[in-house]
Amino acid sequence: MNVAVVGIGRIGLPVAATIASKGHRVFGCDVNASLVERVNRGENPIPDEAGLGAMLKEVVASGRFSATTGTAEAVAQCDVVLFAVRVDVDDAGRADLQYLFAAAEEAGKGLKPGALCIFDTTLPVGTTRRELAPRLEVGGRKLGRDFHVAFSPERLLMGRVIEDLTKYPKVVGGVDSGAGERAAAFYREVFGGDVLQLQSAEAAELSKLAEGAYRDLNIALANELAMVADIHGIDVTEVIRAANSQPYSHIHVPGTGVGGHCIPVYPRFLMQGEGPSALSALGRDVNDAMPGYVVDRAAELVGGLTGKRVLILGLTFRPDVAVTFHTNAVDLLREFERRGAVVRGHDALLSTDGVRELGFEPADTLEGFDIAVVHSNHRQYATLDWAKVAPLIVDARNALDRSAIEAAGSRYLGVGRPATSA
Ligand SMILES: NC(=O)c1ccc[n+]([C@@H]2O[C@H](COP(=O)([O-])OP(=O)(O)OC[C@H]3O[C@@H](n4cnc5c(N)ncnc54)[C@H](O)[C@@H]3O)[C@@H](O)[C@H]2O)c1
């Protein structure tokens, strides 16, 4: 089978390589010409994606996978077209669909008779049917007669996409009659894992937003519990451990907000749909307020922040992955500076230019600060001598070994955890 994957970024590339590794001919289509060239040389542009380097080398060398900027020409040779172009939110909090629209319009020029188009990008409910399927109707082609459309969200964790592709079911829902069945059959064949076919594309779209909103709200609950724990001087981590020992409780970990382009984004997609969204909005507000809350707690411990030297370690949105979309490290920077602190940033996975792009002045040393905040606990930070870094270490994700920090002689402050006494 010939397959086109339109958008070969963090998600599209490992998906495309995996399909090629199963023996299919795959075309990776992207507007980024330098990315296309690198991929065609067999170079892996995402080194922190487990297993991708070796897989890519093999499928490029075998001729089963190639990348191109000629989307319409590649699509013209394919039975199935997957779309993995990213959708973000604009400044007003609405889905910014312009890149996906452009991709659909370009692919629509090439669709061959009977082609199946599957949108993998997370979308507001109704987008596939109302906005995307019509954009594929180029040159007199008609949905349901000349081509078919389904929606199937990617439910993958960056860094382990290849493993996750078969770990839990692929969810699919069709737009036109029979498209859902065809999409389900396609995924069963290429990935060999479970497929959950829902009644419609809208149901599949809502299921993905449900996952994201659930996690965002769950974290918001954990964050509120952390604030209650602070009032009473108790440790929220033991509270959550106790609550979760009951099989129906799955409370997540409190922290300084939620980053990445999934969990903080999808509740906003829900909020712009036609249904109720009071809870999603509330969860967003609670999580967005966490950087300011934690910075205030640190300020109380050191008697105000004016002129204090603060180091923020780990600026990516998550440990051990070099991705900075909607990272809360930037919110921490803003909140510390607002209170008069002098902030430096460091990330073991980013260049100094990458650190600057986020608005940070890069740290030239990791020692001698008044406060250090570990935002993303990259494995490179495991060997730091905390006493030299700062007398107060703020654990933004409750991810550090508190006793190791205290044994080194620094104070510890977690989210919803009593600080070490002075
Ligand atoms: N990254 C994740 O962890 C994750 C997890 C689950 C789901 N998803 C979903 O996957 C989507 C894609 O995410 P990503 O991280 O791969 O994004 P990405 O930005 O890494 O990749 C998108 C790619 O699309 C390309 N592109 C843009 N416009 C194009 C066009 N008109 N034609 C062809 N290519 C075009 C870009 O050049 C880029 O290479 C997300 O919006 C999300 O809905 C992502």
Ligand as a Chemical Component Dictionary entry (heavy atoms), coordinates in Angstrom:
data_LIG
# 
_chem_comp.id                   LIG 
_chem_comp.type                 NON-POLYMER 
_chem_comp.pdbx_formal_charge   0 
_chem_comp.three_letter_code    LIG 
# 
loop_
_chem_comp_atom.comp_id 
_chem_comp_atom.atom_id 
_chem_comp_atom.alt_atom_id 
_chem_comp_atom.type_symbol 
_chem_comp_atom.charge 
_chem_comp_atom.model_Cartn_x 
_chem_comp_atom.model_Cartn_y 
_chem_comp_atom.model_Cartn_z 
_chem_comp_atom.pdbx_ordinal 
LIG N1  N1  N 0  3.668  16.238 19.910 1  
LIG C1  C1  C 0  2.877  15.518 20.689 2  
LIG O1  O1  O 0  3.242  15.102 21.799 3  
LIG C2  C2  C 0  1.504  15.111 20.240 4  
LIG C3  C3  C 0  0.881  14.090 20.935 5  
LIG C4  C4  C 0  -0.369 13.687 20.526 6  
LIG C5  C5  C 0  -0.961 14.309 19.451 7  
LIG N2  N2  N 1  -0.310 15.295 18.773 8  
LIG C6  C6  C 0  -0.978 15.903 17.629 9  
LIG O2  O2  O 0  -0.130 15.922 16.514 10 
LIG C7  C7  C 0  -0.142 17.220 15.941 11 
LIG C8  C8  C 0  1.202  17.460 15.306 12 
LIG O3  O3  O 0  2.137  17.667 16.351 13 
LIG P1  P1  P 0  3.702  17.664 16.118 14 
LIG O4  O4  O 0  4.329  17.752 17.479 15 
LIG O5  O5  O -1 4.100  16.540 15.230 16 
LIG O6  O6  O 0  3.914  19.064 15.325 17 
LIG P2  P2  P 0  5.240  19.553 14.606 18 
LIG O7  O7  O 0  5.161  21.026 14.586 19 
LIG O8  O8  O 0  6.439  18.870 15.185 20 
LIG O9  O9  O 0  5.086  18.986 13.115 21 
LIG C9  C9  C 0  4.203  19.494 12.170 22 
LIG C10 C10 C 0  4.895  19.455 10.807 23 
LIG O10 O10 O 0  3.948  19.877 9.831  24 
LIG C11 C11 C 0  4.654  20.634 8.866  25 
LIG N3  N3  N 0  3.714  21.453 8.092  26 
LIG C12 C12 C 0  3.174  22.658 8.407  27 
LIG N4  N4  N 0  2.366  23.084 7.424  28 
LIG C13 C13 C 0  2.383  22.123 6.466  29 
LIG C14 C14 C 0  1.740  21.971 5.208  30 
LIG N5  N5  N 0  0.909  22.904 4.736  31 
LIG N6  N6  N 0  2.008  20.873 4.485  32 
LIG C15 C15 C 0  2.845  19.921 4.951  33 
LIG N7  N7  N 0  3.487  20.004 6.131  34 
LIG C16 C16 C 0  3.245  21.091 6.893  35 
LIG C17 C17 C 0  5.663  21.426 9.673  36 
LIG O11 O11 O 0  6.726  21.885 8.852  37 
LIG C18 C18 C 0  6.095  20.378 10.701 38 
LIG O12 O12 O 0  7.241  19.651 10.260 39 
LIG C19 C19 C 0  -0.475 18.161 17.110 40 
LIG O13 O13 O 0  -1.153 19.333 16.696 41 
LIG C20 C20 C 0  -1.379 17.318 17.930 42 
LIG O14 O14 O 0  -2.716 17.481 17.521 43 
LIG C21 C21 C 0  0.913  15.706 19.156 44 
# 
loop_
_chem_comp_bond.comp_id 
_chem_comp_bond.atom_id_1 
_chem_comp_bond.atom_id_2 
_chem_comp_bond.value_order 
_chem_comp_bond.pdbx_ordinal 
LIG N1  C1  SING 1  
LIG C1  O1  DOUB 2  
LIG C1  C2  SING 3  
LIG C2  C3  SING 4  
LIG C2  C21 DOUB 5  
LIG C3  C4  DOUB 6  
LIG C4  C5  SING 7  
LIG C5  N2  DOUB 8  
LIG N2  C6  SING 9  
LIG N2  C21 SING 10 
LIG C6  O2  SING 11 
LIG C6  C20 SING 12 
LIG O2  C7  SING 13 
LIG C7  C8  SING 14 
LIG C7  C19 SING 15 
LIG C8  O3  SING 16 
LIG O3  P1  SING 17 
LIG P1  O4  DOUB 18 
LIG P1  O5  SING 19 
LIG P1  O6  SING 20 
LIG O6  P2  SING 21 
LIG P2  O7  DOUB 22 
LIG P2  O8  SING 23 
LIG P2  O9  SING 24 
LIG O9  C9  SING 25 
LIG C9  C10 SING 26 
LIG C10 O10 SING 27 
LIG C10 C18 SING 28 
LIG O10 C11 SING 29 
LIG C11 N3  SING 30 
LIG C11 C17 SING 31 
LIG N3  C12 SING 32 
LIG N3  C16 SING 33 
LIG C12 N4  DOUB 34 
LIG N4  C13 SING 35 
LIG C13 C14 SING 36 
LIG C13 C16 DOUB 37 
LIG C14 N5  SING 38 
LIG C14 N6  DOUB 39 
LIG N6  C15 SING 40 
LIG C15 N7  DOUB 41 
LIG N7  C16 SING 42 
LIG C17 O11 SING 43 
LIG C17 C18 SING 44 
LIG C18 O12 SING 45 
LIG C19 O13 SING 46 
LIG C19 C20 SING 47 
LIG C20 O14 SING 48 
# 
